[in-house]
Amino acid sequence: MRNILLIAGSDPSAGAGVQQDLKVTTLLGAYGLTVVTALTVQDTSGVQAVHPVAAPVVAAQLEAVLRDLRVDAVKIGMLANEDIVRVVAALLRQFEISTIILDPVLAASDGSPLLTPAGIEALKQELLPLATLITPNLAEAALLTGLDVTEVTGMEAAAQALHQQGARYALVTGGHLPGEPVDVLFDGVNCYRLAGVRRIQPHTHGSGCALATALATLLAQARALPEAVNQARALVAEAIRYGLPLGKGRGPVNPYAPFARELDRYQVLQQLASAVARLQTGGIESLIPEVQSNLGYATLYAAGPQDVAAFPGRILKGPQGLIIPRAPEFGASSHIAAVILTALRTHPQLRAAMNIRFFEELERLAPLLHFKVASFDRSDEPLDIKAKEGSTLAWGVATVLKSAEPPPDLIYDRGEWGKEPMIRVLGPDPNTVAEKVLALNQALQAAGAIR
């Protein structure tokens, strides 16, 4: 296991600083060591106060770690003042640390200064020449170079200037650019424009910390620079996409999201198998439509159809009951995935769904079962959406789900020419969906609607 030394401030909301850094190192399979440079008083609304740790105390922490433990890489974040910058630089030189990622934390997102002007000059003189890689955002790159860094060509000039000031590599991050974000990497010879996707997501606190720490960890794990940069950027993009709405202000990014998704895959398959076994004992053959049924379940933080499992070959109606041709697999049903992924956008708890046959008695019986019902009319679908294969379900489900309202248990449509009427049963997991289907089956039998 690689040891990553994290030199940064403390954030009591744990969205940034050493708290966020430790999460990232742990998730990437490394061991985080910490040297605290400042105690901040902050929450999701902003920074209220900064209390730098005395420089001799920072030096004592750093020396204790470096004398006792192997350090494979160092990530430097908030340093607060000139004295701390100089003691950190002196000890890193003394112990000849070879991999240093410098995240020049100069100010908080709300504008609160986190490094004094004298500290900025000391950072340029003392730490830039030690940096393997520096990761400034637009404002930080401008302060460190004196250049206008408001668009991509300015980012390229800044990255090259930072290299000339001593950093081996520079990654200028463009999250604050208008339009689609672009990062610029300078490897000492060439500049590379790394395109990203803009996420309309307010919870981005700690994204810079997570990026620099991921880079330090991946480089310590012997990743080549391009591979480390690509993997770190992908991790942070996912962390931003699934940012956590904690507190009253800007919540933290969520680096756990992609790991949770992978860990959940086995449980998803197991729960689908359990739910379909329950359905096989329930005598629901009359609920299976002509196009057959399927039951799907999404992982935590599902990013696309590849993260939704269902049954290849669908769930079939046979003379002796339900037929399950194959065990559940991920990516097995684009239709059921469309329903679930659309539901997740407004109601993240709705991770499972099943399609069943439509019955006219539905509206009368559903209230007796305390089921909430919604419907959409396929004839209202815009022609441009209708022309896209497989888009109707996403459109229909989206029209009835409102984030401010409790979600329905059942969504139905009456079909149209060539399209069979259908009910979609929604729930947080496959077993809950299965129990709703079984309850509806019993109600329909009792009403004489099916045999």
NUTOR-198162 format. One record per residue (C-alpha): residue in three letters; x, y, z; chain. Coordinates in steps of 0.5 Angstrom, whole numbers, always signed. Each point is the difference from the previous one (the first is absolute). Layout:
NUTOR-198162
+------+-------+-------+-------+------+
| code |     u |     v |     w | unit |
+------+-------+-------+-------+------+
|  ALA |     X |     Y |     Z |    A |
...
+------+-------+-------+-------+------+
end
This chain:
NUTOR-198162
+------+-------+-------+-------+------+
| code |     u |     v |     w | unit |
+------+-------+-------+-------+------+
|  MET |    +0 |    +0 |    +0 |    A |
|  ARG |    +3 |    +7 |    -2 |    A |
|  ASN |    +0 |    +5 |    +5 |    A |
|  ILE |    -2 |    +7 |    -2 |    A |
|  LEU |    +1 |    +6 |    +5 |    A |
|  LEU |    -5 |    +5 |    +0 |    A |
|  ILE |    +2 |    +7 |    +2 |    A |
|  ALA |    -6 |    +5 |    +0 |    A |
|  GLY |    -5 |    +3 |    +5 |    A |
|  SER |    -6 |    -3 |    +4 |    A |
|  ASP |    -7 |    +1 |    -3 |    A |
|  PRO |    -5 |    -1 |    +6 |    A |
|  SER |    -5 |    -2 |    -5 |    A |
|  ALA |    +4 |    -5 |    -3 |    A |
|  GLY |    -1 |    +2 |    -7 |    A |
|  ALA |    +7 |    +3 |    -2 |    A |
|  GLY |    +7 |    +0 |    +4 |    A |
|  VAL |    +3 |    -6 |    +3 |    A |
|  GLN |    -7 |    -3 |    +1 |    A |
|  GLN |    -1 |    -1 |    -7 |    A |
|  ASP |    +7 |    -2 |    -2 |    A |
|  LEU |    -1 |    -6 |    +5 |    A |
|  LYS |    -6 |    -2 |    -3 |    A |
|  VAL |    +3 |    +0 |    -7 |    A |
|  THR |    +7 |    -4 |    +2 |    A |
|  THR |    -4 |    -5 |    +3 |    A |
|  LEU |    -5 |    -1 |    -6 |    A |
|  LEU |    +6 |    -1 |    -4 |    A |
|  GLY |    +3 |    -5 |    +4 |    A |
|  ALA |    +6 |    +4 |    +3 |    A |
|  TYR |    +1 |    +2 |    +7 |    A |
|  GLY |    -1 |    +8 |    +2 |    A |
|  LEU |    +5 |    +3 |    +5 |    A |
|  THR |    -2 |    +7 |    +2 |    A |
|  VAL |    +4 |    +7 |    +2 |    A |
|  VAL |    -5 |    +5 |    +2 |    A |
|  THR |    +2 |    +7 |    -2 |    A |
|  ALA |    -6 |    +4 |    +2 |    A |
|  LEU |    -7 |    -1 |    +4 |    A |
|  THR |    -6 |    +3 |    -4 |    A |
|  VAL |    -6 |    +2 |    +2 |    A |
|  GLN |    -5 |    -1 |    -5 |    A |
|  ASP |    -6 |    -3 |    -2 |    A |
|  THR |    -4 |    -1 |    -7 |    A |
|  SER |    -1 |    +7 |    +0 |    A |
|  GLY |    +7 |    +2 |    +0 |    A |
|  VAL |    +6 |    +2 |    +4 |    A |
|  GLN |    -1 |    +4 |    +7 |    A |
|  ALA |    +7 |    -1 |    +2 |    A |
|  VAL |    +7 |    -2 |    -1 |    A |
|  HIS |    +5 |    -2 |    +6 |    A |
|  PRO |    +7 |    -2 |    -3 |    A |
|  VAL |    +4 |    -5 |    +4 |    A |
|  ALA |    +6 |    +3 |    +3 |    A |
|  ALA |    +6 |    -2 |    -5 |    A |
|  PRO |    +4 |    -4 |    +5 |    A |
|  VAL |    -6 |    -4 |    +1 |    A |
|  VAL |    -1 |    -1 |    -7 |    A |
|  ALA |    +8 |    -2 |    -1 |    A |
|  ALA |    -1 |    -5 |    +6 |    A |
|  GLN |    -6 |    -3 |    -3 |    A |
|  LEU |    +4 |    -1 |    -7 |    A |
|  GLU |    +6 |    -2 |    +3 |    A |
|  ALA |    -3 |    -5 |    +5 |    A |
|  VAL |    -3 |    -4 |    -7 |    A |
|  LEU |    +6 |    +1 |    -4 |    A |
|  ARG |    +5 |    -3 |    +5 |    A |
|  ASP |    -5 |    -6 |    +2 |    A |
|  LEU |    -4 |    -2 |    -7 |    A |
|  ARG |    +2 |    -1 |    -7 |    A |
|  VAL |    -4 |    +5 |    -4 |    A |
|  ASP |    -1 |    -1 |    -7 |    A |
|  ALA |    -3 |    +6 |    -2 |    A |
|  VAL |    -2 |    +7 |    +3 |    A |
|  LYS |    -6 |    +4 |    -2 |    A |
|  ILE |    +0 |    +7 |    +3 |    A |
|  GLY |    -6 |    +4 |    +1 |    A |
|  MET |    -2 |    +6 |    +4 |    A |
|  LEU |    +6 |    +3 |    +3 |    A |
|  ALA |    -2 |    +7 |    +3 |    A |
|  ASN |    +6 |    +4 |    +1 |    A |
|  GLU |    +7 |    +1 |    -2 |    A |
|  ASP |    +3 |    -3 |    +6 |    A |
|  ILE |    -4 |    -7 |    -1 |    A |
|  VAL |    +2 |    +0 |    -8 |    A |
|  ARG |    +8 |    +1 |    +2 |    A |
|  VAL |    +0 |    -6 |    +5 |    A |
|  VAL |    -4 |    -4 |    -4 |    A |
|  ALA |    +5 |    +1 |    -6 |    A |
|  ALA |    +6 |    -1 |    +4 |    A |
|  LEU |    -2 |    -6 |    +3 |    A |
|  LEU |    -2 |    -3 |    -7 |    A |
|  ARG |    +7 |    +2 |    -2 |    A |
|  GLN |    +3 |    -3 |    +5 |    A |
|  PHE |    -3 |    -7 |    +0 |    A |
|  GLU |    +0 |    +0 |    -8 |    A |
|  ILE |    -7 |    -1 |    -1 |    A |
|  SER |    -1 |    -2 |    -8 |    A |
|  THR |    -7 |    +0 |    -1 |    A |
|  ILE |    -3 |    +7 |    +2 |    A |
|  ILE |    -7 |    +2 |    -2 |    A |
|  LEU |    -1 |    +8 |    +1 |    A |
|  ASP |    -8 |    +2 |    +1 |    A |
|  PRO |    +1 |    +7 |    +1 |    A |
|  VAL |    -5 |    +2 |    +4 |    A |
|  LEU |    +0 |    +8 |    +0 |    A |
|  ALA |    -8 |    +1 |    +2 |    A |
|  ALA |    -6 |    -3 |    +1 |    A |
|  SER |    -6 |    -1 |    -5 |    A |
|  ASP |    -3 |    +6 |    +4 |    A |
|  GLY |    +6 |    +4 |    -1 |    A |
|  SER |    +3 |    +0 |    +7 |    A |
|  PRO |    +7 |    +0 |    +0 |    A |
|  LEU |    +4 |    -7 |    +2 |    A |
|  LEU |    +7 |    +3 |    -1 |    A |
|  THR |    +3 |    +6 |    +1 |    A |
|  PRO |    +3 |    +5 |    -6 |    A |
|  ALA |    +7 |    -2 |    +4 |    A |
|  GLY |    -2 |    -7 |    +0 |    A |
|  ILE |    -1 |    +0 |    -8 |    A |
|  GLU |    +7 |    +3 |    -1 |    A |
|  ALA |    +3 |    -5 |    +4 |    A |
|  LEU |    -4 |    -6 |    -3 |    A |
|  LYS |    +2 |    +2 |    -7 |    A |
|  GLN |    +8 |    +1 |    +2 |    A |
|  GLU |    +0 |    -6 |    +5 |    A |
|  LEU |    -5 |    -6 |    -2 |    A |
|  LEU |    -1 |    +1 |    -8 |    A |
|  PRO |    +7 |    -2 |    -1 |    A |
|  LEU |    -2 |    -6 |    +4 |    A |
|  ALA |    -6 |    -2 |    -3 |    A |
|  THR |    -1 |    -6 |    -5 |    A |
|  LEU |    -7 |    +3 |    -2 |    A |
|  ILE |    -4 |    +6 |    +2 |    A |
|  THR |    -7 |    +0 |    -1 |    A |
|  PRO |    -3 |    +7 |    +1 |    A |
|  ASN |    -7 |    +3 |    -3 |    A |
|  LEU |    -1 |    +6 |    -4 |    A |
|  ALA |    +1 |    +5 |    +6 |    A |
|  GLU |    +6 |    -4 |    +3 |    A |
|  ALA |    +4 |    +0 |    -7 |    A |
|  ALA |    -1 |    +7 |    -1 |    A |
|  LEU |    +2 |    +2 |    +7 |    A |
|  LEU |    +6 |    -4 |    -1 |    A |
|  THR |    +2 |    +2 |    -7 |    A |
|  GLY |    -3 |    +7 |    +0 |    A |
|  LEU |    -3 |    -2 |    -7 |    A |
|  ASP |    -7 |    +1 |    -2 |    A |
|  VAL |    -3 |    -7 |    +1 |    A |
|  THR |    -7 |    +0 |    -3 |    A |
|  GLU |    +0 |    -4 |    -6 |    A |
|  VAL |    +3 |    -6 |    -2 |    A |
|  THR |    +6 |    +3 |    -4 |    A |
|  GLY |    +2 |    +4 |    +7 |    A |
|  MET |    -1 |    -7 |    +4 |    A |
|  GLU |    +6 |    -2 |    -5 |    A |
|  ALA |    +4 |    +6 |    +1 |    A |
|  ALA |    -1 |    -1 |    +7 |    A |
|  ALA |    +2 |    -7 |    +0 |    A |
|  GLN |    +6 |    +1 |    -4 |    A |
|  ALA |    +2 |    +6 |    +5 |    A |
|  LEU |    -1 |    -5 |    +6 |    A |
|  HIS |    +5 |    -5 |    -3 |    A |
|  GLN |    +5 |    +6 |    -1 |    A |
|  GLN |    -1 |    +2 |    +7 |    A |
|  GLY |    +3 |    -7 |    +2 |    A |
|  ALA |    -6 |    -5 |    +0 |    A |
|  ARG |    +1 |    -6 |    -4 |    A |
|  TYR |    -7 |    -1 |    -2 |    A |
|  ALA |    -6 |    +5 |    +0 |    A |
|  LEU |    -8 |    -2 |    +0 |    A |
|  VAL |    -4 |    +7 |    +0 |    A |
|  THR |    -7 |    -2 |    +1 |    A |
|  GLY |    -5 |    +3 |    -4 |    A |
|  GLY |    -7 |    -1 |    +4 |    A |
|  HIS |    -1 |    +7 |    +1 |    A |
|  LEU |    +0 |    +1 |    -8 |    A |
|  PRO |    -6 |    +2 |    -3 |    A |
|  GLY |    -3 |    -5 |    -4 |    A |
|  GLU |    +3 |    -7 |    +0 |    A |
|  PRO |    +5 |    -1 |    +5 |    A |
|  VAL |    +7 |    -1 |    -3 |    A |
|  ASP |    +7 |    -2 |    +4 |    A |
|  VAL |    +7 |    +1 |    -3 |    A |
|  LEU |    +6 |    -4 |    +1 |    A |
|  PHE |    +7 |    +2 |    -1 |    A |
|  ASP |    +5 |    -6 |    +0 |    A |
|  GLY |    +6 |    +4 |    -1 |    A |
|  VAL |    -1 |    +0 |    -7 |    A |
|  ASN |    -7 |    +0 |    -3 |    A |
|  CYS |    -6 |    +3 |    +3 |    A |
|  TYR |    -6 |    -5 |    -1 |    A |
|  ARG |    -8 |    +3 |    +1 |    A |
|  LEU |    -4 |    -5 |    +4 |    A |
|  ALA |    -7 |    +1 |    -1 |    A |
|  GLY |    -5 |    -1 |    +5 |    A |
|  VAL |    -8 |    +0 |    +1 |    A |
|  ARG |    -3 |    +5 |    +4 |    A |
|  ARG |    -5 |    -2 |    +5 |    A |
|  ILE |    -5 |    +4 |    +3 |    A |
|  GLN |    +2 |    -2 |    +7 |    A |
|  PRO |    +0 |    +5 |    +6 |    A |
|  HIS |    +4 |    -4 |    +4 |    A |
|  THR |    +7 |    +0 |    -2 |    A |
|  HIS |    +4 |    +2 |    +7 |    A |
|  GLY |    +6 |    -4 |    +0 |    A |
|  SER |    +1 |    -1 |    -7 |    A |
|  GLY |    +7 |    +3 |    -1 |    A |
|  CYS |    +2 |    -4 |    +7 |    A |
|  ALA |    -2 |    -7 |    -3 |    A |
|  LEU |    +3 |    +1 |    -7 |    A |
|  ALA |    +7 |    +2 |    +3 |    A |
|  THR |    +0 |    -6 |    +5 |    A |
|  ALA |    -3 |    -5 |    -5 |    A |
|  LEU |    +6 |    +2 |    -5 |    A |
|  ALA |    +5 |    -1 |    +6 |    A |
|  THR |    -3 |    -6 |    +2 |    A |
|  LEU |    +0 |    -3 |    -7 |    A |
|  LEU |    +7 |    +3 |    -2 |    A |
|  ALA |    +3 |    -4 |    +6 |    A |
|  GLN |    -4 |    -6 |    -2 |    A |
|  ALA |    +5 |    +0 |    -6 |    A |
|  ARG |    -5 |    +3 |    -5 |    A |
|  ALA |    +3 |    +4 |    -6 |    A |
|  LEU |    -2 |    +7 |    +0 |    A |
|  PRO |    -5 |    +0 |    -6 |    A |
|  GLU |    -4 |    -6 |    +4 |    A |
|  ALA |    +0 |    +3 |    +6 |    A |
|  VAL |    -3 |    +6 |    -2 |    A |
|  ASN |    -5 |    -3 |    -4 |    A |
|  GLN |    -2 |    -5 |    +6 |    A |
|  ALA |    +0 |    +6 |    +5 |    A |
|  ARG |    -4 |    +5 |    -5 |    A |
|  ALA |    -5 |    -6 |    -1 |    A |
|  LEU |    -1 |    -1 |    +8 |    A |
|  VAL |    -1 |    +7 |    +1 |    A |
|  ALA |    -5 |    +1 |    -5 |    A |
|  GLU |    -4 |    -6 |    +3 |    A |
|  ALA |    +1 |    +3 |    +7 |    A |
|  ILE |    -3 |    +7 |    -3 |    A |
|  ARG |    -5 |    -4 |    -3 |    A |
|  TYR |    -3 |    -3 |    +6 |    A |
|  GLY |    +2 |    +6 |    +5 |    A |
|  LEU |    -3 |    -1 |    +7 |    A |
|  PRO |    -6 |    +5 |    +1 |    A |
|  LEU |    +3 |    +1 |    +7 |    A |
|  GLY |    -1 |    +6 |    +5 |    A |
|  LYS |    -4 |    +7 |    -2 |    A |
|  GLY |    +6 |    +2 |    -6 |    A |
|  ARG |    +4 |    -3 |    -5 |    A |
|  GLY |    +1 |    -7 |    +2 |    A |
|  PRO |    +6 |    -5 |    -1 |    A |
|  VAL |    +2 |    -4 |    -6 |    A |
|  ASN |    -1 |    -7 |    +1 |    A |
|  PRO |    +6 |    -5 |    -2 |    A |
|  TYR |    -3 |    -6 |    +3 |    A |
|  ALA |    -5 |    +0 |    -6 |    A |
|  PRO |    +3 |    -4 |    -5 |    A |
|  PHE |    +3 |    -5 |    +5 |    A |
|  ALA |    -7 |    -1 |    +3 |    A |
|  ARG |    -3 |    -2 |    -7 |    A |
|  GLU |    +5 |    -5 |    -1 |    A |
|  LEU |    +0 |    -3 |    +7 |    A |
|  ASP |    -8 |    +0 |    -1 |    A |
|  ARG |    +0 |    -4 |    -6 |    A |
|  TYR |    +0 |    -7 |    +3 |    A |
|  GLN |    -6 |    +2 |    +5 |    A |
|  VAL |    -4 |    +2 |    -6 |    A |
|  LEU |    +1 |    -7 |    -4 |    A |
|  GLN |    -2 |    -3 |    +7 |    A |
|  GLN |    -6 |    +4 |    +1 |    A |
|  LEU |    -3 |    -1 |    -7 |    A |
|  ALA |    +1 |    -7 |    +1 |    A |
|  SER |    -4 |    +0 |    +7 |    A |
|  ALA |    -5 |    +4 |    -3 |    A |
|  VAL |    -2 |    -4 |    -6 |    A |
|  ALA |    +0 |    -7 |    +4 |    A |
|  ARG |    -5 |    +4 |    +4 |    A |
|  LEU |    -4 |    +2 |    -6 |    A |
|  GLN |    +0 |    -8 |    -3 |    A |
|  THR |    -3 |    -2 |    +6 |    A |
|  GLY |    -6 |    +5 |    +0 |    A |
|  GLY |    -4 |    -2 |    -6 |    A |
|  ILE |    +1 |    +7 |    -4 |    A |
|  GLU |    +0 |    -3 |    -7 |    A |
|  SER |    -6 |    +4 |    -2 |    A |
|  LEU |    +3 |    +6 |    +1 |    A |
|  ILE |    +6 |    -1 |    -5 |    A |
|  PRO |    -2 |    +4 |    -6 |    A |
|  GLU |    +1 |    -3 |    -7 |    A |
|  VAL |    +7 |    +3 |    -1 |    A |
|  GLN |    +2 |    -3 |    +7 |    A |
|  SER |    +2 |    +3 |    +6 |    A |
|  ASN |    +7 |    +2 |    +3 |    A |
|  LEU |    +2 |    +2 |    +7 |    A |
|  GLY |    +6 |    +5 |    +1 |    A |
|  TYR |    +4 |    +3 |    +5 |    A |
|  ALA |    +6 |    +5 |    +0 |    A |
|  THR |    +6 |    +0 |    +4 |    A |
|  LEU |    +1 |    +6 |    +5 |    A |
|  TYR |    +2 |    +6 |    -4 |    A |
|  ALA |    -2 |    -3 |    -7 |    A |
|  ALA |    +3 |    +4 |    -6 |    A |
|  GLY |    -3 |    -4 |    -5 |    A |
|  PRO |    -3 |    -6 |    -3 |    A |
|  GLN |    +6 |    -4 |    +1 |    A |
|  ASP |    -1 |    +1 |    +8 |    A |
|  VAL |    -8 |    -3 |    -1 |    A |
|  ALA |    +0 |    -7 |    +1 |    A |
|  ALA |    -6 |    -4 |    -3 |    A |
|  PHE |    -2 |    -7 |    -3 |    A |
|  PRO |    +3 |    -2 |    -7 |    A |
|  GLY |    -6 |    -3 |    -4 |    A |
|  ARG |    -5 |    +4 |    +5 |    A |
|  ILE |    -5 |    -4 |    +5 |    A |
|  LEU |    -4 |    -4 |    -4 |    A |
|  LYS |    -7 |    -3 |    +1 |    A |
|  GLY |    +0 |    -8 |    -1 |    A |
|  PRO |    -6 |    -5 |    +1 |    A |
|  GLN |    +3 |    -2 |    +7 |    A |
|  GLY |    +2 |    +7 |    +2 |    A |
|  LEU |    +5 |    +5 |    -1 |    A |
|  ILE |    +6 |    -2 |    -4 |    A |
|  ILE |    +7 |    +4 |    +1 |    A |
|  PRO |    +5 |    -2 |    -5 |    A |
|  ARG |    +6 |    +3 |    +3 |    A |
|  ALA |    +3 |    +3 |    +6 |    A |
|  PRO |    +0 |    +8 |    +1 |    A |
|  GLU |    +5 |    +3 |    -4 |    A |
|  PHE |    +2 |    +8 |    +0 |    A |
|  GLY |    -2 |    +3 |    -7 |    A |
|  ALA |    -5 |    -5 |    -1 |    A |
|  SER |    -6 |    +4 |    -2 |    A |
|  SER |    +0 |    +7 |    -3 |    A |
|  HIS |    -7 |    +1 |    +2 |    A |
|  ILE |    -1 |    -1 |    +7 |    A |
|  ALA |    +7 |    +4 |    +1 |    A |
|  ALA |    -3 |    +6 |    -3 |    A |
|  VAL |    -6 |    +0 |    +5 |    A |
|  ILE |    +5 |    -1 |    +6 |    A |
|  LEU |    +5 |    +5 |    -3 |    A |
|  THR |    -5 |    +5 |    -1 |    A |
|  ALA |    -4 |    -1 |    +7 |    A |
|  LEU |    +7 |    +1 |    +3 |    A |
|  ARG |    +1 |    +7 |    -2 |    A |
|  THR |    -6 |    +2 |    +4 |    A |
|  HIS |    +0 |    -5 |    +5 |    A |
|  PRO |    +6 |    -3 |    +2 |    A |
|  GLN |    -3 |    -6 |    +4 |    A |
|  LEU |    -4 |    -3 |    -6 |    A |
|  ARG |    +6 |    -5 |    -2 |    A |
|  ALA |    -5 |    -5 |    -2 |    A |
|  ALA |    -6 |    -1 |    -5 |    A |
|  MET |    -4 |    -6 |    -4 |    A |
|  ASN |    -5 |    +1 |    -6 |    A |
|  ILE |    -6 |    -4 |    +1 |    A |
|  ARG |    -7 |    -1 |    -4 |    A |
|  PHE |    -5 |    +6 |    +0 |    A |
|  PHE |    -7 |    -1 |    +3 |    A |
|  GLU |    -5 |    +5 |    +0 |    A |
|  GLU |    -2 |    -2 |    +7 |    A |
|  LEU |    +7 |    +3 |    +2 |    A |
|  GLU |    -3 |    +7 |    +2 |    A |
|  ARG |    -5 |    -3 |    +4 |    A |
|  LEU |    +4 |    -5 |    +4 |    A |
|  ALA |    +6 |    +4 |    +1 |    A |
|  PRO |    -2 |    +5 |    +6 |    A |
|  LEU |    -3 |    -7 |    +3 |    A |
|  LEU |    +7 |    -2 |    +1 |    A |
|  HIS |    +3 |    +7 |    +1 |    A |
|  PHE |    +4 |    +1 |    -6 |    A |
|  LYS |    +1 |    +6 |    -4 |    A |
|  VAL |    -2 |    +0 |    -7 |    A |
|  ALA |    +2 |    +5 |    -6 |    A |
|  SER |    +0 |    -1 |    -7 |    A |
|  PHE |    +2 |    +3 |    -7 |    A |
|  ASP |    -3 |    +0 |    -7 |    A |
|  ARG |    +5 |    -2 |    -5 |    A |
|  SER |    -4 |    +4 |    -5 |    A |
|  ASP |    +2 |    +7 |    +3 |    A |
|  GLU |    +8 |    -2 |    -1 |    A |
|  PRO |    +3 |    +5 |    -4 |    A |
|  LEU |    +2 |    -3 |    -7 |    A |
|  ASP |    +8 |    +1 |    +0 |    A |
|  ILE |    +0 |    -4 |    +7 |    A |
|  LYS |    -5 |    -5 |    -3 |    A |
|  ALA |    +5 |    -1 |    -6 |    A |
|  LYS |    +6 |    -2 |    +4 |    A |
|  GLU |    -1 |    -8 |    +2 |    A |
|  GLY |    -1 |    -1 |    +7 |    A |
|  SER |    -1 |    +7 |    +2 |    A |
|  THR |    -7 |    -1 |    +2 |    A |
|  LEU |    +0 |    -3 |    +6 |    A |
|  ALA |    +5 |    +5 |    +3 |    A |
|  TRP |    -4 |    +6 |    -3 |    A |
|  GLY |    -7 |    -3 |    +3 |    A |
|  VAL |    +4 |    -2 |    +7 |    A |
|  ALA |    +3 |    +7 |    +1 |    A |
|  THR |    -7 |    +4 |    -2 |    A |
|  VAL |    -3 |    -3 |    +6 |    A |
|  LEU |    +5 |    +0 |    +5 |    A |
|  LYS |    +1 |    +7 |    +4 |    A |
|  SER |    +6 |    +0 |    +5 |    A |
|  ALA |    -4 |    +4 |    +5 |    A |
|  GLU |    -6 |    -5 |    +0 |    A |
|  PRO |    +0 |    -7 |    +3 |    A |
|  PRO |    +1 |    -5 |    -6 |    A |
|  PRO |    -5 |    -5 |    -2 |    A |
|  ASP |    +0 |    -7 |    +1 |    A |
|  LEU |    -3 |    -2 |    -7 |    A |
|  ILE |    +1 |    +4 |    -7 |    A |
|  TYR |    -4 |    -2 |    -5 |    A |
|  ASP |    -2 |    +2 |    -8 |    A |
|  ARG |    -6 |    -3 |    -4 |    A |
|  GLY |    +5 |    -1 |    -6 |    A |
|  GLU |    -1 |    +2 |    -7 |    A |
|  TRP |    +0 |    -3 |    -7 |    A |
|  GLY |    +5 |    -6 |    +0 |    A |
|  LYS |    +2 |    +2 |    +8 |    A |
|  GLU |    -3 |    -5 |    +5 |    A |
|  PRO |    -3 |    +4 |    +6 |    A |
|  MET |    +4 |    -1 |    +6 |    A |
|  ILE |    +1 |    +1 |    +8 |    A |
|  ARG |    +7 |    +1 |    +3 |    A |
|  VAL |    +1 |    -1 |    +7 |    A |
|  LEU |    +5 |    +4 |    +4 |    A |
|  GLY |    +4 |    -1 |    +6 |    A |
|  PRO |    +6 |    +1 |    +4 |    A |
|  ASP |    +2 |    -8 |    -1 |    A |
|  PRO |    -2 |    -6 |    -4 |    A |
|  ASN |    -3 |    -3 |    +6 |    A |
|  THR |    -5 |    +6 |    +2 |    A |
|  VAL |    -2 |    +0 |    -8 |    A |
|  ALA |    -1 |    -7 |    +1 |    A |
|  GLU |    -5 |    +0 |    +6 |    A |
|  LYS |    -4 |    +6 |    -4 |    A |
|  VAL |    -1 |    -4 |    -6 |    A |
|  LEU |    -2 |    -6 |    +4 |    A |
|  ALA |    -5 |    +4 |    +4 |    A |
|  LEU |    -3 |    +3 |    -6 |    A |
|  ASN |    +0 |    -7 |    -3 |    A |
|  GLN |    -4 |    -2 |    +6 |    A |
|  ALA |    -5 |    +6 |    +0 |    A |
|  LEU |    -1 |    -1 |    -8 |    A |
|  GLN |    -2 |    -8 |    +2 |    A |
|  ALA |    -5 |    +2 |    +5 |    A |
|  ALA |    -3 |    +5 |    -4 |    A |
|  GLY |    -1 |    -5 |    -6 |    A |
|  ALA |    +4 |    +4 |    -4 |    A |
|  ILE |    +5 |    -6 |    -1 |    A |
|  ARG |    +0 |    -8 |    +1 |    A |
+------+-------+-------+-------+------+
end
